[in-house]
Amino acid sequence: MAKTTPPSGLHDHQASEKELRHAFEKIPAPIPVYLFSQPGKNDVFSDTARKTIRLFSQLSDKIVFHDHPLDHKLAKKWKVEHSPTILIDPDHYHIRWLGAPLGEEGRIFVEALLLTGFRQSTLRGQSLKVIRQIKENRDIKLFVSFSCPYCPQQATHALKAAVERPDLISLTIIDTQANPDLARKYDAQSVPQTYANEILIALGAQQEELFMLSLQKLEQQTLFIPDEDTEEVKTDLVIVGAGPAGLSAGIYAARSGLKSVIIERDVIGGQVATTPVVENYPGLTQIGGKNLVEIMAAHALKYVQIFLGEEVMEVTKGQPMIITTNKRRFITRFLLLATGATHRHLDVPGESRLSGRGVSYCSTCDGPLFAGLKVVMVGGGDSAVTEALHLQNIGVDVTIVHWTDKLDAQQVLVRQLTESGIPVLYNTELKEILGEKSVDGVSLFNSKTQKTETFPVAGVFVSVGYLPATDLARKIGVAITKEGYIKQKEYRTSVAGIYAAGDVTGGYNQIVTASGHGAEAALKIFHDQLAAK
């Protein structure tokens, strides 16, 4: 028997009474709607909710209305505490509404009735893939207003999520006018505003895929990269690494007519994604590293496909080359290694044992966990000073530990550091990180006084440079310099058809430099292709 699906024309606009009657007639099962209210508390909203639900129940006998006081036994069973509260099919779904479906919210109510009535989320494609990856409970709180034209879009996404995964996802739609106390508690001064598991995951309305991704990641997402099921991809150029070099190479290669793809095993942007503030990128006085990455990635996606979360397992050299990742095979003529660099470690006792338990290499990622606590930042270059300033800005008591008598950072950063009052321990080496289950101190050696002292701290942030990520290059057999970088000349490596660009080749570790090298490498590959014809 063919499945009955919700009518497509009712999701994007306020439907007429005739259209609604026709739609509700096709609903296969009753939709129980419960209203719980308390006299003297939000009476205007309670009365409006009651009238609205009755109106809909008159359109179809499939909508079964139950009107109960707040002290009813069912209210206790379903843990209803606010007046008014609407529950929609509570035996099958965890969807509740604190308020009344007025104005724009009427569109949300229609959507809720249709989705629960047909018991289908209507999610397809990438949205469905993402939501199926959720393995733990998600409690969504969505703040809306009757005058907000953007709220129905966000609410529809949330409703679809709750209908698709009733085993894990619950949804509470909160009318800010009816519940000003909750709006103040969550600082919901604008709508729509979405929380999941008490974490803010969206300000404003999102595309469906971005909503599902934000819900999965428990963090607001601004960039959605589609997953791909294809087992084999044929292309002219495979770029490994989605940092500034890789992204720039992708743009320039595609604009030159080379069909190109980018493979990235970790996060897009590499080091830049975890940089709190970027102040040296032309045209942008100051921008967050993550924001800059999103701008670059959005630009690159107009030209190339990015395969995120894929690691290159094997490269079979030849013409064409076969590149095998953990998910698929790529058949390509050229390979560009833009694998960047990884954080350099101190290699002192306690570092590896307490990594993730007070030892961190990313102030953007872990800094908020140390608000109000004392930490040290080990390093004296641009990154160390930038991250120390960021830590202080978010309320962390930070001290810089540097092994020489002078910082290596740019003068503008040194001046900002001086003005901030962040203390610097010069001529000091961190010899050991102390603590049993987590960091509680460090052992510091002063080369001037020749004394070793214990310094009590709750965290250690390390920023002492980077190591080029050459594992893949070494595995392929690409020549490496004595300093440990990929050896290249005009971006060509020792292996025919394989090129390298960015921090993995050495030079200045700057975003603009890596971007320029990526663009140059792509143009070099393009010209080599022409010469080979």
C-alpha positions in Angstrom: 0.0 0.0 0.0 1.4 3.4 -0.9 2.4 5.8 1.8 0.3 8.9 2.4 2.6 12.0 2.6 1.9 15.5 3.9 0.7 17.9 1.2 3.7 20.0 0.0 1.9 23.3 -0.5 1.0 23.9 3.1 4.5 24.2 4.6 5.5 27.6 3.4 2.4 29.8 3.8 -0.8 30.2 5.8 -3.3 27.8 4.2 -6.9 28.6 3.7 -9.6 26.9 5.6 -10.6 24.8 2.5 -7.0 23.7 2.0 -6.6 22.8 5.6 -9.8 20.7 5.6 -8.6 18.9 2.6 -5.1 18.3 4.1 -6.5 17.0 7.4 -8.9 14.6 5.7 -5.8 12.7 4.5 -4.3 12.3 7.9 -4.4 8.5 8.7 -4.6 8.7 12.5 -6.1 11.0 15.2 -4.0 13.9 16.6 -4.6 14.3 20.3 -3.9 17.9 21.4 -3.9 18.7 25.1 -4.1 22.1 26.7 -3.2 22.7 30.3 -3.9 26.0 32.0 -4.4 27.7 35.3 -7.0 30.4 35.9 -5.5 33.7 36.8 -2.2 32.9 35.1 -1.7 34.1 31.5 -5.5 34.0 30.9 -5.3 35.9 27.7 -2.9 33.3 26.2 -4.8 30.4 27.7 -8.1 31.7 26.2 -6.5 32.3 22.8 -4.9 28.8 22.8 -8.2 27.3 23.6 -10.1 29.1 20.9 -7.4 28.3 18.3 -7.3 24.6 19.1 -11.1 24.4 19.0 -11.1 26.2 15.6 -8.8 23.6 14.2 -10.7 20.7 15.8 -13.8 21.9 14.0 -11.9 21.6 10.7 -11.3 17.9 11.2 -12.5 15.2 13.5 -8.9 13.9 13.4 -7.8 16.7 15.8 -9.0 15.6 19.2 -8.9 18.4 21.8 -8.4 17.7 25.5 -8.7 20.7 27.9 -7.4 20.2 31.4 -6.4 22.3 34.4 -2.7 22.6 35.4 -3.2 20.4 38.4 -4.7 17.5 36.4 -3.0 14.1 36.8 -1.9 14.1 33.2 -0.1 17.4 33.8 1.9 15.6 36.5 2.5 12.6 34.3 3.9 14.7 31.5 5.7 17.2 33.8 3.7 20.2 32.7 4.5 23.3 34.8 3.6 26.4 32.7 0.2 27.9 31.9 -0.7 27.6 29.1 1.1 24.5 27.8 0.0 22.6 24.6 1.1 19.0 24.1 0.7 17.5 20.6 0.3 13.7 20.5 2.4 13.2 23.7 2.1 9.4 23.5 4.2 9.4 20.3 6.2 12.7 20.4 7.8 15.0 22.9 6.5 18.3 21.5 5.1 21.0 23.8 4.2 24.7 23.3 4.4 27.3 26.0 2.0 29.9 24.9 -0.7 30.3 22.2 -0.3 29.9 18.4 -1.0 33.6 17.4 -0.1 35.4 14.2 3.0 33.9 12.6 2.9 31.1 15.2 -0.3 29.8 13.5 1.9 28.6 10.7 4.0 26.7 13.1 0.9 25.1 14.7 -0.4 23.9 11.2 3.0 22.4 10.5 3.0 20.6 13.9 -0.4 19.1 13.2 0.5 17.9 9.8 3.9 16.4 10.7 2.6 14.6 13.7 -0.6 13.6 12.0 1.2 11.9 9.1 3.9 10.8 11.4 6.5 11.7 8.9 9.3 14.3 9.2 9.6 14.8 5.4 13.4 15.1 5.9 15.4 14.0 2.9 18.9 13.8 1.7 21.7 15.5 3.7 19.4 16.6 6.6 18.3 13.0 7.1 21.9 11.8 7.1 22.9 14.3 9.7 20.1 13.7 12.1 20.6 10.0 11.9 24.1 10.5 13.3 22.7 11.8 16.6 23.2 9.1 19.2 22.3 11.0 22.4 19.3 12.9 23.7 18.6 16.4 22.4 16.3 18.7 24.4 15.4 21.7 22.1 14.1 25.0 23.4 13.0 27.3 20.7 12.0 30.9 21.5 9.5 32.5 19.1 7.1 35.5 18.8 3.8 35.9 17.1 5.2 38.8 15.1 8.3 37.1 13.9 8.2 36.1 10.2 11.4 34.0 10.5 10.2 31.9 13.4 8.1 29.4 11.4 11.1 28.4 9.3 13.2 27.6 12.4 10.3 25.9 14.1 9.6 23.7 11.1 13.1 22.4 11.3 12.8 21.7 15.0 9.5 20.0 14.5 10.8 17.8 11.7 13.7 16.8 14.0 11.4 15.9 16.9 9.1 13.9 14.5 12.0 12.1 12.9 13.7 11.1 16.1 11.1 10.9 18.9 13.4 8.4 20.7 16.0 11.1 21.3 14.7 14.5 20.5 12.2 16.6 22.5 11.0 20.1 21.6 9.6 23.0 23.6 8.4 26.0 21.7 8.4 29.0 24.0 6.4 32.2 23.2 8.5 35.0 24.7 5.5 37.2 25.4 3.7 34.5 27.3 6.9 33.5 29.1 9.0 36.6 29.8 10.6 34.9 32.8 12.0 32.1 30.6 13.0 34.7 27.9 15.0 36.6 30.6 16.5 33.4 32.0 17.9 32.5 28.6 18.6 36.1 27.5 16.3 35.5 24.5 16.1 39.2 23.5 15.7 38.3 19.8 13.8 35.5 18.0 14.1 32.9 16.8 16.6 31.7 19.3 17.4 28.0 19.6 18.9 26.0 22.5 19.7 22.3 22.7 20.7 20.7 26.0 20.9 24.2 27.4 23.5 25.3 24.8 22.8 28.1 22.4 23.0 26.5 18.9 21.3 29.1 16.7 20.6 32.9 16.7 18.1 33.5 13.9 16.7 31.2 11.3 18.8 28.7 9.5 18.7 26.5 6.4 17.4 23.0 7.2 20.8 21.3 6.9 22.5 23.8 9.1 19.9 23.4 11.8 20.3 19.7 11.8 24.1 20.0 11.9 23.9 22.6 14.7 21.7 20.2 16.6 24.1 17.3 16.0 27.2 19.3 16.9 25.6 21.2 19.8 27.1 24.4 18.3 25.9 27.0 15.9 27.0 26.1 12.4 27.3 28.5 9.5 28.7 26.3 6.8 27.2 23.0 5.6 29.3 20.7 3.4 27.3 17.9 1.9 28.4 14.3 2.4 29.0 12.2 -0.7 28.1 8.5 -1.2 30.1 8.1 -4.5 32.6 5.3 -4.2 34.9 6.7 -6.9 35.6 10.2 -7.9 37.4 11.1 -11.1 39.1 14.5 -11.1 42.1 16.5 -12.4 43.5 17.5 -9.1 43.2 16.2 -5.5 44.2 18.7 -2.8 44.9 17.2 0.6 44.3 19.8 3.3 41.6 22.5 3.7 43.7 25.2 5.3 44.4 28.6 3.6 46.8 27.0 1.1 44.4 24.2 0.1 41.3 26.4 -0.1 43.1 29.0 -2.2 44.6 26.3 -4.4 41.1 24.9 -5.0 39.7 28.2 -6.1 42.6 29.0 -8.5 42.7 25.5 -9.9 39.0 25.4 -10.7 39.1 28.9 -12.2 41.9 27.7 -14.4 39.7 24.9 -15.7 41.1 22.0 -13.5 38.4 19.8 -12.0 39.5 19.8 -8.4 38.5 18.4 -5.0 39.8 19.0 -1.5 40.2 16.3 1.2 40.4 17.2 4.9 40.6 14.7 7.7 40.1 17.2 10.6 38.6 20.7 10.6 38.5 23.2 7.8 41.0 26.0 8.2 43.7 24.1 10.2 45.5 26.4 12.6 43.5 29.4 11.6 40.2 27.8 12.8 41.5 27.8 16.4 43.1 31.2 16.3 41.1 33.6 18.5 41.8 36.8 16.5 43.5 37.4 13.2 44.8 40.9 12.8 47.2 40.6 9.9 45.1 39.5 7.0 44.9 42.2 4.2 41.6 44.0 4.1 40.4 42.8 7.5 41.6 44.9 10.4 40.5 42.2 12.9 38.5 39.0 12.5 38.0 35.8 14.4 40.0 32.9 12.9 36.9 30.7 12.6 35.0 33.5 10.8 37.8 34.0 8.4 37.9 30.2 7.7 34.1 30.2 7.0 34.5 33.1 4.5 37.3 31.3 2.7 35.5 27.9 2.8 32.3 29.4 1.5 34.2 31.0 -1.4 36.0 27.7 -2.2 32.8 25.7 -2.1 31.6 27.8 -5.1 34.3 26.1 -7.1 35.3 22.8 -5.5 33.8 20.0 -3.5 35.3 19.4 0.0 35.4 15.9 1.4 35.5 16.5 5.1 36.4 13.8 7.7 38.3 11.8 5.1 41.9 10.6 5.7 44.2 9.5 2.9 45.2 5.9 3.5 47.1 5.1 0.4 48.5 6.8 -2.8 49.2 4.6 -5.8 51.6 6.6 -8.0 51.3 6.7 -11.7 49.2 8.3 -14.4 46.5 8.4 -13.3 47.2 8.3 -9.5 44.8 6.4 -7.3 44.2 8.0 -3.9 42.3 5.9 -1.4 40.7 7.4 1.7 38.8 5.9 4.6 35.6 6.4 2.5 36.3 6.2 -1.2 38.8 6.3 -4.1 39.9 9.3 -6.2 41.3 8.9 -9.7 43.5 12.0 -10.4 46.3 13.3 -12.6 47.8 15.6 -10.0 48.1 15.7 -6.2 48.8 18.8 -4.1 49.9 18.3 -0.5 48.7 21.2 1.6 48.7 19.3 4.9 50.0 22.3 7.0 51.5 21.8 10.4 50.5 20.5 13.8 51.2 21.9 17.3 54.7 21.3 18.7 54.8 19.7 22.1 57.0 20.6 25.1 58.0 16.9 25.6 58.1 17.4 29.4 56.9 15.0 32.1 53.2 15.2 32.7 52.3 16.8 29.3 51.0 13.7 27.5 49.5 12.2 30.7 47.5 15.4 31.5 46.6 16.4 27.9 42.9 17.2 27.8 42.9 17.4 31.6 44.4 20.9 32.0 47.0 20.8 29.2 45.7 22.5 26.0 47.0 23.6 22.7 43.9 25.7 21.8 42.8 28.7 23.8 39.7 29.1 21.6 38.6 25.6 22.2 39.4 25.3 25.9 39.9 28.8 27.3 36.3 29.3 28.6 36.7 26.2 30.9 39.4 28.2 32.8 37.5 31.4 33.4 38.4 32.7 36.9 41.3 30.3 37.2 45.1 30.7 36.9 46.9 29.3 33.9 50.3 29.7 32.2 50.8 30.2 28.5 54.1 28.7 27.3 55.6 30.5 24.3 56.7 33.9 23.1 55.7 34.2 19.5 52.7 35.8 17.8 50.4 32.9 18.6 51.3 32.7 22.2 50.7 36.4 22.8 47.5 36.4 20.8 46.1 33.5 22.7 47.2 35.0 26.1 45.3 38.2 25.2 42.3 36.1 24.3 42.4 34.2 27.6 42.6 37.4 29.6 39.7 38.8 27.6 37.4 35.8 28.6 38.3 36.1 32.3 41.3 33.8 32.7 44.2 34.7 34.9 47.1 34.1 32.5 50.9 34.3 32.9 53.3 33.9 30.0 56.3 31.6 30.4 59.1 32.3 27.9 62.6 30.7 27.8 64.5 33.8 26.6 64.7 37.4 27.8 62.7 38.8 24.8 59.4 37.9 23.2 59.5 36.9 19.5 56.0 38.4 18.7 55.4 41.4 16.5 55.8 44.7 18.2 52.1 45.6 17.9 51.3 42.4 19.9 54.0 43.1 22.5 52.6 46.6 23.0 49.0 45.1 23.5 50.5 42.6 26.0 52.2 45.4 28.0 49.0 47.4 28.1 47.0 44.4 29.2 49.2 43.9 32.3 49.6 40.2 31.6 52.8 39.1 33.5 55.7 37.5 31.6 58.2 35.2 33.3 61.3 35.6 31.1 64.3 33.3 31.0 62.0 30.6 32.3 61.5 27.0 31.2 58.6 24.7 32.1 60.3 21.5 33.3 57.3 19.5 34.4 53.5 19.6 34.6 52.2 18.5 38.0 48.9 16.9 39.0 47.3 13.5 39.5 43.9 13.6 37.7 44.3 17.2 36.4 46.8 20.0 36.3 47.4 21.6 39.7 50.8 23.2 39.1 54.0 23.4 37.0 57.7 23.2 37.8 59.6 26.2 36.4 63.3 26.7 36.0 64.8 30.2 35.8 68.0 30.2 33.8 69.2 33.4 35.4 68.8 32.4 39.0 69.3 28.7 38.4 66.4 28.1 40.7 63.4 25.7 40.2 60.1 26.7 41.7 56.6 25.2 41.8 53.9 27.5 40.3 50.3 26.6 41.2 48.0 26.7 38.2 44.8 25.0 36.9 45.9 24.8 33.3 48.8 24.9 30.9 48.4 26.3 27.4 51.2 25.5 24.9 52.1 27.6 21.9 55.7 26.9 21.0 55.4 26.6 17.2 54.4 23.9 14.8 55.7 20.7 13.2 55.1 20.2 9.5 52.5 17.4 8.9 54.7 15.3 6.6 53.4 11.8 7.5 51.6 11.3 4.2 54.5 12.8 2.2 56.9 10.4 3.8 54.6 7.5 3.2 54.4 8.3 -0.5 58.2 8.7 -0.7 58.3 12.4 -1.3 61.7 13.9 -0.4 61.9 15.8 3.0 64.4 18.6 3.9 66.8 18.3 6.8 64.6 20.7 8.7 61.7 18.3 8.3 59.6 20.1 5.6 58.5 18.8 2.2 61.3 19.5 -0.3 59.9 21.4 -3.3 61.0 23.6 -6.2 58.4 25.8 -7.7 55.9 23.6 -5.8 57.0 20.4 -7.5 58.1 17.7 -5.2 60.5 14.8 -5.9 57.6 12.6 -7.2 56.2 13.4 -10.6 52.6 14.7 -10.5 52.8 15.5 -6.7 53.1 19.1 -5.5 53.2 20.8 -2.1 52.3 24.2 -0.8 51.7 26.1 2.5 53.2 25.6 6.0 54.2 22.0 5.2 56.9 23.4 2.9 58.4 25.8 5.5 58.9 29.5 5.2 56.8 32.1 7.0 53.8 30.6 8.9 51.4 33.3 7.9 47.8 33.0 6.5 48.4 35.3 3.6 51.7 33.5 2.7 50.0 30.1 2.7 47.1 31.5 0.6 49.5 32.9 -1.9 51.5 29.7 -2.2 48.3 27.7 -2.7 47.2 30.0 -5.5 50.7 29.8 -7.1 50.8 26.0 -6.8 47.5 25.7 -8.6 48.6 27.9 -11.4 51.9 25.9 -11.7 49.9 22.7 -12.0 47.7 24.3 -14.6 50.7 25.3 -16.7 52.4 21.9 -16.3 49.2 20.3 -17.6 49.4 22.6 -20.7 53.0 21.8 -21.3 52.3 18.1 -21.1 49.8 18.2 -23.9 
